[in-house]
């Protein structure tokens, strides 16, 4: 792929209220070697410049008019309609390869719209949001695109100042640089996703990854500490994998027990909706994660506890919660539109649940295994093994299912030779 010398950057913002900021960003993008394509998402006013895609074009892309949007009821409904138009316009520009990157600025309103735009664009097209609520818990994980960049818009509430221009100039340089150097996914080999944690907790990826690569697949491993699972779900929703080995599910448990360390309510659902075959296992599903810098949640205060580091800690969920989690997992898998196999390691689901380890909880493990046995129903396959998830037997079971599916044509065969 030839190097992009002057990347075309789609710049999104409300030109009626943020004209000075947007013009400053246009200048920064030009100085960095890019070309700006402006999209105005104003509703009531007009910018003091002529954008390439004005508010009337955005409204038309939502199959309505700016007058109807302004009269739609309130600012929330108006910006939701503008978001629909902005998504459709941006998606069309990307499909026609008319843009090389996207940057948007906003407070909560502009960020809300920009998150939709970012999710609609393909993986590998650089996307950056400058937001007054970047990194905030106001943004749920299921709104975050897999490769989204964000920067906090410090001092960005009203007008230009030295603090906010420092941020805006960095952001513009970042998006131009990303657009110049980005390599889009080539997918020379079929792509398989694996979810896991660090090797100290779940070790199967050490064996499974090279084994799948020998079979001719590109393997992408996702770290399931909240946003890793979100990235996997985002790519799965775009049918970016030929198979998903979703073997680490504590993000599901986290979401169901109210932990902030989760990937959204649709975790464990998008591959099934997209018709992607799945091999699933309950890796680390007994843990409830929480920020280590906060007090232990009251309902977990008497449970087995382990601090991973100064950011992340875990306690084991109660047996009653594990039964509820098992039912939820089974329900999600029952709705899949492609084959699903569930591997149930009755000997344990993560390294720290072994005898003598911090999270050893045989009562809870037994409750979960019993609940899972009864919850999984055909056509979902249930493969119970007596061994631990970190055992060779677990890896052998997963590979045996995978190879059978390849032979049956459920999973496309790997590409063992790749053209130069």
C-alpha positions as a Python dict, from the first residue, in 0.01 Angstrom:
ca = {
    (1, 'X'): (0, 0, 0),
    (2, 'X'): (141, 338, -102),
    (3, 'X'): (210, 591, 172),
    (4, 'X'): (-55, 861, 222),
    (5, 'X'): (123, 1194, 187),
    (6, 'X'): (-175, 1425, 250),
    (7, 'X'): (-438, 1237, 451),
    (8, 'X'): (-796, 1354, 425),
    (9, 'X'): (-932, 1408, 776),
    (10, 'X'): (-1304, 1430, 843),
    (11, 'X'): (-1348, 1693, 1117),
    (12, 'X'): (-1683, 1678, 1300),
    (13, 'X'): (-1822, 1942, 1534),
    (14, 'X'): (-2092, 2201, 1596),
    (15, 'X'): (-1976, 2494, 1389),
    (16, 'X'): (-2232, 2734, 1533),
    (17, 'X'): (-2083, 2709, 1885),
    (18, 'X'): (-1727, 2587, 1826),
    (19, 'X'): (-1621, 2767, 1509),
    (20, 'X'): (-1300, 2907, 1660),
    (21, 'X'): (-1194, 2565, 1784),
    (22, 'X'): (-1277, 2393, 1456),
    (23, 'X'): (-1094, 2653, 1245),
    (24, 'X'): (-794, 2622, 1476),
    (25, 'X'): (-802, 2245, 1427),
    (26, 'X'): (-828, 2289, 1051),
    (27, 'X'): (-511, 2499, 1060),
    (28, 'X'): (-334, 2242, 1279),
    (29, 'X'): (-428, 1960, 1044),
    (30, 'X'): (-297, 2158, 747),
    (31, 'X'): (32, 2234, 928),
    (32, 'X'): (70, 1863, 1004),
    (33, 'X'): (30, 1780, 636),
    (34, 'X'): (-337, 1686, 619),
    (35, 'X'): (-644, 1809, 435),
    (36, 'X'): (-961, 1880, 633),
    (37, 'X'): (-1312, 1780, 529),
    (38, 'X'): (-1557, 1959, 758),
    (39, 'X'): (-1887, 1810, 876),
    (40, 'X'): (-2113, 2051, 1063),
    (41, 'X'): (-2354, 1893, 1312),
    (42, 'X'): (-2513, 2219, 1431),
    (43, 'X'): (-2891, 2224, 1465),
    (44, 'X'): (-3004, 2579, 1541),
    (45, 'X'): (-2724, 2802, 1413),
    (46, 'X'): (-2482, 2819, 1121),
    (47, 'X'): (-2102, 2828, 1120),
    (48, 'X'): (-1913, 3133, 986),
    (49, 'X'): (-1755, 2911, 718),
    (50, 'X'): (-1879, 2677, 448),
    (51, 'X'): (-1832, 2312, 549),
    (52, 'X'): (-1802, 2039, 286),
    (53, 'X'): (-2095, 1862, 458),
    (54, 'X'): (-2332, 2112, 616),
    (55, 'X'): (-2612, 2047, 863),
    (56, 'X'): (-2866, 2012, 581),
    (57, 'X'): (-2658, 1731, 426),
    (58, 'X'): (-2636, 1559, 766),
    (59, 'X'): (-3012, 1584, 812),
    (60, 'X'): (-3074, 1456, 460),
    (61, 'X'): (-2852, 1155, 532),
    (62, 'X'): (-3094, 1077, 817),
    (63, 'X'): (-3383, 1108, 569),
    (64, 'X'): (-3521, 1420, 732),
    (65, 'X'): (-3471, 1796, 731),
    (66, 'X'): (-3294, 2028, 972),
    (67, 'X'): (-3628, 2201, 1038),
    (68, 'X'): (-3787, 1873, 1143),
    (69, 'X'): (-3486, 1789, 1358),
    (70, 'X'): (-3505, 2127, 1533),
    (71, 'X'): (-3875, 2068, 1597),
    (72, 'X'): (-3829, 1706, 1709),
    (73, 'X'): (-3889, 1777, 2077),
    (74, 'X'): (-3567, 1840, 2267),
    (75, 'X'): (-3189, 1852, 2230),
    (76, 'X'): (-3155, 1480, 2295),
    (77, 'X'): (-3386, 1377, 2013),
    (78, 'X'): (-3234, 1639, 1782),
    (79, 'X'): (-2877, 1517, 1836),
    (80, 'X'): (-2986, 1154, 1803),
    (81, 'X'): (-3123, 1233, 1458),
    (82, 'X'): (-2807, 1423, 1368),
    (83, 'X'): (-2606, 1123, 1485),
    (84, 'X'): (-2796, 902, 1242),
    (85, 'X'): (-2713, 1136, 956),
    (86, 'X'): (-2350, 1176, 1061),
    (87, 'X'): (-2308, 797, 1080),
    (88, 'X'): (-2456, 746, 734),
    (89, 'X'): (-2245, 1022, 580),
    (90, 'X'): (-1922, 907, 743),
    (91, 'X'): (-1985, 543, 657),
    (92, 'X'): (-2042, 638, 293),
    (93, 'X'): (-1723, 845, 281),
    (94, 'X'): (-1525, 557, 428),
    (95, 'X'): (-1678, 306, 185),
    (96, 'X'): (-1579, 530, -107),
    (97, 'X'): (-1229, 568, 43),
    (98, 'X'): (-1283, 945, 46),
    (99, 'X'): (-1140, 989, 397),
    (100, 'X'): (-827, 860, 571),
    (101, 'X'): (-916, 950, 931),
    (102, 'X'): (-1182, 1107, 1152),
    (103, 'X'): (-1158, 1350, 1443),
    (104, 'X'): (-1448, 1497, 1638),
    (105, 'X'): (-1475, 1743, 1926),
    (106, 'X'): (-1753, 1790, 2176),
    (107, 'X'): (-1889, 1795, 2526),
    (108, 'X'): (-2140, 1528, 2618),
    (109, 'X'): (-2360, 1607, 2316),
    (110, 'X'): (-2086, 1599, 2055),
    (111, 'X'): (-1922, 1299, 2221),
    (112, 'X'): (-2248, 1105, 2215),
    (113, 'X'): (-2274, 1159, 1839),
    (114, 'X'): (-1905, 1096, 1775),
    (115, 'X'): (-1915, 760, 1954),
    (116, 'X'): (-2181, 641, 1708),
    (117, 'X'): (-1974, 758, 1412),
    (118, 'X'): (-1661, 583, 1540),
    (119, 'X'): (-1845, 254, 1591),
    (120, 'X'): (-1981, 263, 1236),
    (121, 'X'): (-1638, 296, 1074),
    (122, 'X'): (-1412, 3, 986),
    (123, 'X'): (-1128, -118, 1204),
    (124, 'X'): (-802, 43, 1094),
    (125, 'X'): (-948, 377, 985),
    (126, 'X'): (-799, 614, 1248),
    (127, 'X'): (-1061, 774, 1468),
    (128, 'X'): (-1009, 1019, 1754),
    (129, 'X'): (-1250, 1203, 1981),
    (130, 'X'): (-1153, 1517, 2173),
    (131, 'X'): (-1400, 1522, 2459),
    (132, 'X'): (-1466, 1695, 2791),
    (133, 'X'): (-1577, 1353, 2921),
    (134, 'X'): (-1296, 1136, 2781),
    (135, 'X'): (-1216, 838, 3009),
    (136, 'X'): (-1529, 907, 3215),
    (137, 'X'): (-1762, 639, 3350),
    (138, 'X'): (-2036, 835, 3172),
    (139, 'X'): (-1924, 649, 2861),
    (140, 'X'): (-2043, 287, 2877),
    (141, 'X'): (-1804, 27, 2736),
    (142, 'X'): (-2042, -87, 2463),
    (143, 'X'): (-2023, 260, 2302),
    (144, 'X'): (-1645, 245, 2246),
    (145, 'X'): (-1515, 135, 1904),
    (146, 'X'): (-1237, -125, 1907),
    (147, 'X'): (-962, 113, 1789),
    (148, 'X'): (-1095, 446, 1917),
    (149, 'X'): (-849, 705, 2047),
    (150, 'X'): (-965, 971, 2294),
    (151, 'X'): (-805, 1271, 2460),
    (152, 'X'): (-947, 1485, 2738),
    (153, 'X'): (-1040, 1831, 2612),
    (154, 'X'): (-899, 2021, 2909),
    (155, 'X'): (-1019, 2382, 2917),
    (156, 'X'): (-1255, 2313, 2632),
    (157, 'X'): (-1587, 2437, 2760),
    (158, 'X'): (-1605, 2777, 2594),
    (159, 'X'): (-1363, 2938, 2351),
    (160, 'X'): (-993, 2910, 2280),
    (161, 'X'): (-723, 2938, 2543),
    (162, 'X'): (-370, 2817, 2587),
    (163, 'X'): (-476, 2505, 2773),
    (164, 'X'): (-725, 2378, 2518),
    (165, 'X'): (-515, 2470, 2213),
    (166, 'X'): (-234, 2256, 2355),
    (167, 'X'): (-477, 1962, 2358),
    (168, 'X'): (-632, 2038, 2018),
    (169, 'X'): (-295, 2069, 1848),
    (170, 'X'): (-182, 1736, 1993),
    (171, 'X'): (-502, 1568, 1878),
    (172, 'X'): (-472, 1705, 1524),
    (173, 'X'): (-110, 1595, 1499),
    (174, 'X'): (-207, 1253, 1629),
    (175, 'X'): (-485, 1194, 1377),
    (176, 'X'): (-276, 1312, 1082),
    (177, 'X'): (16, 1097, 1193),
    (178, 'X'): (-210, 797, 1245),
    (179, 'X'): (-366, 840, 902),
    (180, 'X'): (-24, 861, 741),
    (181, 'X'): (112, 550, 909),
    (182, 'X'): (-193, 329, 967),
    (183, 'X'): (-187, -19, 821),
    (184, 'X'): (-534, -158, 758),
    (185, 'X'): (-596, -524, 849),
    (186, 'X'): (-499, -737, 548),
    (187, 'X'): (-648, -1067, 665),
    (188, 'X'): (-415, -1276, 452),
    (189, 'X'): (-520, -1569, 672),
    (190, 'X'): (-856, -1641, 835),
    (191, 'X'): (-872, -1465, 1172),
    (192, 'X'): (-957, -1646, 1497),
    (193, 'X'): (-1021, -1459, 1822),
    (194, 'X'): (-921, -1587, 2166),
    (195, 'X'): (-1017, -1421, 2492),
    (196, 'X'): (-787, -1466, 2790),
    (197, 'X'): (-611, -1302, 3083),
    (198, 'X'): (-245, -1282, 3173),
    (199, 'X'): (-50, -1607, 3181),
    (200, 'X'): (-53, -1615, 3561),
    (201, 'X'): (-431, -1666, 3560),
    (202, 'X'): (-518, -1840, 3231),
    (203, 'X'): (-248, -2020, 3034),
    (204, 'X'): (-426, -2193, 2746),
    (205, 'X'): (-336, -1920, 2494),
    (206, 'X'): (32, -2019, 2522),
    (207, 'X'): (-51, -2354, 2361),
    (208, 'X'): (-359, -2269, 2154),
    (209, 'X'): (-214, -1971, 1968),
    (210, 'X'): (82, -2152, 1805),
    (211, 'X'): (-133, -2458, 1735),
    (212, 'X'): (-389, -2249, 1547),
    (213, 'X'): (-114, -2062, 1364),
    (214, 'X'): (28, -2395, 1246),
    (215, 'X'): (-315, -2468, 1105),
    (216, 'X'): (-301, -2151, 896),
    (217, 'X'): (-491, -1896, 1105),
    (218, 'X'): (-410, -1549, 1228),
    (219, 'X'): (-483, -1546, 1600),
    (220, 'X'): (-586, -1232, 1788),
    (221, 'X'): (-584, -1255, 2170),
    (222, 'X'): (-801, -1014, 2370),
    (223, 'X'): (-729, -924, 2734),
    (224, 'X'): (-1062, -952, 2911),
    (225, 'X'): (-1032, -671, 3162),
    (226, 'X'): (-1330, -474, 3033),
    (227, 'X'): (-1224, -297, 2716),
    (228, 'X'): (-1051, -604, 2572),
    (229, 'X'): (-1378, -791, 2560),
    (230, 'X'): (-1544, -481, 2420),
    (231, 'X'): (-1293, -471, 2134),
    (232, 'X'): (-1357, -836, 2056),
    (233, 'X'): (-1734, -783, 2056),
    (234, 'X'): (-1698, -479, 1829),
    (235, 'X'): (-1495, -669, 1571),
    (236, 'X'): (-1720, -974, 1593),
    (237, 'X'): (-2022, -755, 1522),
    (238, 'X'): (-1849, -656, 1196),
    (239, 'X'): (-1790, -1026, 1116),
    (240, 'X'): (-1416, -986, 1155),
    (241, 'X'): (-1349, -1348, 1262),
    (242, 'X'): (-1408, -1695, 1119),
    (243, 'X'): (-1427, -1838, 1472),
    (244, 'X'): (-1424, -1711, 1829),
    (245, 'X'): (-1265, -1902, 2115),
    (246, 'X'): (-1431, -1709, 2398),
    (247, 'X'): (-1262, -1885, 2687),
    (248, 'X'): (-1245, -1605, 2947),
    (249, 'X'): (-1584, -1483, 3065),
    (250, 'X'): (-1531, -1287, 3385),
    (251, 'X'): (-1650, -973, 3204),
    (252, 'X'): (-1991, -1141, 3180),
    (253, 'X'): (-1985, -1213, 3553),
    (254, 'X'): (-1871, -858, 3623),
    (255, 'X'): (-2158, -706, 3428),
    (256, 'X'): (-2417, -929, 3593),
    (257, 'X'): (-2289, -852, 3944),
    (258, 'X'): (-2263, -476, 3890),
    (259, 'X'): (-1887, -436, 3851),
    (260, 'X'): (-1761, -140, 3648),
    (261, 'X'): (-1496, -370, 3496),
    (262, 'X'): (-1727, -497, 3225),
    (263, 'X'): (-1774, -493, 2850),
    (264, 'X'): (-2140, -404, 2829),
    (265, 'X'): (-2463, -602, 2843),
    (266, 'X'): (-2406, -758, 2499),
    (267, 'X'): (-2087, -939, 2599),
    (268, 'X'): (-2096, -1297, 2462),
    (269, 'X'): (-2366, -1206, 2209),
    (270, 'X'): (-2218, -1044, 1898),
    (271, 'X'): (-2037, -1344, 1752),
    (272, 'X'): (-2357, -1544, 1782),
    (273, 'X'): (-2563, -1270, 1618),
    (274, 'X'): (-2310, -1248, 1334),
    (275, 'X'): (-2321, -1623, 1270),
    (276, 'X'): (-1963, -1688, 1383),
    (277, 'X'): (-1892, -2034, 1534),
    (278, 'X'): (-1787, -2020, 1899),
    (279, 'X'): (-1602, -2244, 2140),
    (280, 'X'): (-1676, -2106, 2484),
    (281, 'X'): (-1538, -2181, 2830),
    (282, 'X'): (-1590, -2018, 3171),
    (283, 'X'): (-1238, -1890, 3227),
    (284, 'X'): (-1221, -1672, 3542),
    (285, 'X'): (-1599, -1655, 3559),
    (286, 'X'): (-1585, -1702, 3937),
    (287, 'X'): (-1417, -1363, 3988),
    (288, 'X'): (-1580, -1025, 4041),
    (289, 'X'): (-1333, -748, 3959),
    (290, 'X'): (-1325, -402, 4113),
    (291, 'X'): (-1078, -112, 4126),
    (292, 'X'): (-808, -198, 4377),
    (293, 'X'): (-791, 167, 4486),
    (294, 'X'): (-1147, 151, 4620),
    (295, 'X'): (-1273, -29, 4929),
    (296, 'X'): (-1388, -387, 4879),
    (297, 'X'): (-1760, -379, 4791),
    (298, 'X'): (-1975, -459, 5094),
    (299, 'X'): (-2130, -773, 4944),
    (300, 'X'): (-1782, -912, 4867),
    (301, 'X'): (-1612, -813, 5192),
    (302, 'X'): (-1618, -1166, 5338),
    (303, 'X'): (-1535, -1346, 5012),
    (304, 'X'): (-1192, -1485, 4909),
    (305, 'X'): (-990, -1189, 4779),
    (306, 'X'): (-689, -1132, 4553),
    (307, 'X'): (-522, -801, 4454),
    (308, 'X'): (-359, -827, 4110),
    (309, 'X'): (-197, -483, 4132),
    (310, 'X'): (-281, -128, 4240),
    (311, 'X'): (-546, -100, 3968),
    (312, 'X'): (-736, -429, 3976),
    (313, 'X'): (-855, -664, 4249),
    (314, 'X'): (-1094, -959, 4255),
    (315, 'X'): (-1315, -1149, 4496),
    (316, 'X'): (-1508, -1467, 4431),
    (317, 'X'): (-1879, -1445, 4361),
    (318, 'X'): (-2129, -1617, 4588),
    (319, 'X'): (-2273, -1957, 4490),
    (320, 'X'): (-2615, -1800, 4434),
    (321, 'X'): (-2460, -1551, 4192),
    (322, 'X'): (-2275, -1826, 4006),
    (323, 'X'): (-2599, -2008, 3938),
    (324, 'X'): (-2747, -1686, 3801),
    (325, 'X'): (-2437, -1630, 3586),
    (326, 'X'): (-2459, -1985, 3449),
    (327, 'X'): (-2820, -1928, 3341),
    (328, 'X'): (-2729, -1601, 3173),
    (329, 'X'): (-2439, -1758, 2983),
    (330, 'X'): (-2658, -2043, 2862),
    (331, 'X'): (-2929, -1800, 2751),
    (332, 'X'): (-2684, -1590, 2550),
    (333, 'X'): (-2540, -1897, 2378),
    (334, 'X'): (-2884, -2042, 2301),
    (335, 'X'): (-2955, -1743, 2076),
    (336, 'X'): (-2646, -1788, 1857),
    (337, 'X'): (-2697, -1830, 1482),
    (338, 'X'): (-2396, -2058, 1439),
    (339, 'X'): (-2264, -2369, 1616),
    (340, 'X'): (-2152, -2327, 1978),
    (341, 'X'): (-1953, -2568, 2194),
    (342, 'X'): (-1920, -2509, 2567),
    (343, 'X'): (-1620, -2667, 2740),
    (344, 'X'): (-1679, -2707, 3114),
    (345, 'X'): (-1359, -2771, 3314),
    (346, 'X'): (-1494, -2916, 3638),
    (347, 'X'): (-1148, -2904, 3796),
    (348, 'X'): (-1134, -2525, 3807),
    (349, 'X'): (-1165, -2212, 3597),
    (350, 'X'): (-857, -2002, 3678),
    (351, 'X'): (-518, -2046, 3843),
    (352, 'X'): (-605, -1887, 4177),
    (353, 'X'): (-900, -2120, 4246),
    (354, 'X'): (-668, -2417, 4307),
    (355, 'X'): (-624, -2555, 4659),
    (356, 'X'): (-392, -2331, 4859),
    (357, 'X'): (-448, -2028, 4633),
    (358, 'X'): (-618, -1703, 4735),
    (359, 'X'): (-945, -1762, 4547),
    (360, 'X'): (-993, -2133, 4630),
    (361, 'X'): (-1368, -2180, 4667),
    (362, 'X'): (-1479, -2540, 4608),
    (363, 'X'): (-1838, -2472, 4713),
    (364, 'X'): (-1875, -2194, 4459),
    (365, 'X'): (-1708, -2400, 4183),
    (366, 'X'): (-1937, -2695, 4252),
    (367, 'X'): (-2244, -2468, 4239),
    (368, 'X'): (-2137, -2324, 3906),
    (369, 'X'): (-2053, -2661, 3746),
    (370, 'X'): (-2387, -2810, 3854),
    (371, 'X'): (-2578, -2507, 3724),
    (372, 'X'): (-2391, -2509, 3395),
    (373, 'X'): (-2459, -2880, 3337),
    (374, 'X'): (-2833, -2824, 3355),
    (375, 'X'): (-2838, -2484, 3182),
    (376, 'X'): (-2663, -2581, 2857),
    (377, 'X'): (-2912, -2736, 2620),
    (378, 'X'): (-2890, -2857, 2256),
    (379, 'X'): (-2807, -2745, 1998),
    (380, 'X'): (-2524, -2600, 2210),
    (381, 'X'): (-2269, -2878, 2263),
    (382, 'X'): (-2158, -2946, 2621),
    (383, 'X'): (-1809, -3090, 2668),
    (384, 'X'): (-1736, -3149, 3036),
    (385, 'X'): (-1385, -3247, 3143),
    (386, 'X'): (-1272, -3333, 3494),
    (387, 'X'): (-953, -3131, 3457),
    (388, 'X'): (-860, -2770, 3530),
    (389, 'X'): (-881, -2502, 3260),
    (390, 'X'): (-501, -2467, 3275),
    (391, 'X'): (-446, -2835, 3194),
    (392, 'X'): (-331, -2998, 2869),
    (393, 'X'): (-666, -3180, 2857),
    (394, 'X'): (-849, -2850, 2820),
    (395, 'X'): (-634, -2743, 2524),
    (396, 'X'): (-677, -3084, 2361),
    (397, 'X'): (-1054, -3062, 2396),
    (398, 'X'): (-1071, -2716, 2239),
    (399, 'X'): (-847, -2817, 1946),
    (400, 'X'): (-1041, -3138, 1889),
    (401, 'X'): (-1367, -2943, 1855),
    (402, 'X'): (-1202, -2683, 1632),
    (403, 'X'): (-1050, -2945, 1400),
    (404, 'X'): (-1383, -3128, 1374),
    (405, 'X'): (-1554, -2804, 1274),
    (406, 'X'): (-1290, -2734, 1011),
    (407, 'X'): (-1334, -3082, 866),
    (408, 'X'): (-1712, -3031, 859),
    (409, 'X'): (-1678, -2691, 688),
    (410, 'X'): (-1823, -2501, 985),
    (411, 'X'): (-1493, -2309, 1017),
    (412, 'X'): (-1309, -2224, 693),
    (413, 'X'): (-980, -2405, 649),
    (414, 'X'): (-665, -2217, 737),
    (415, 'X'): (-427, -2068, 482),
    (416, 'X'): (-98, -2244, 542),
    (417, 'X'): (80, -2062, 258),
    (418, 'X'): (52, -1688, 222),
    (419, 'X'): (143, -1506, -98),
    (420, 'X'): (419, -1249, -63),
}
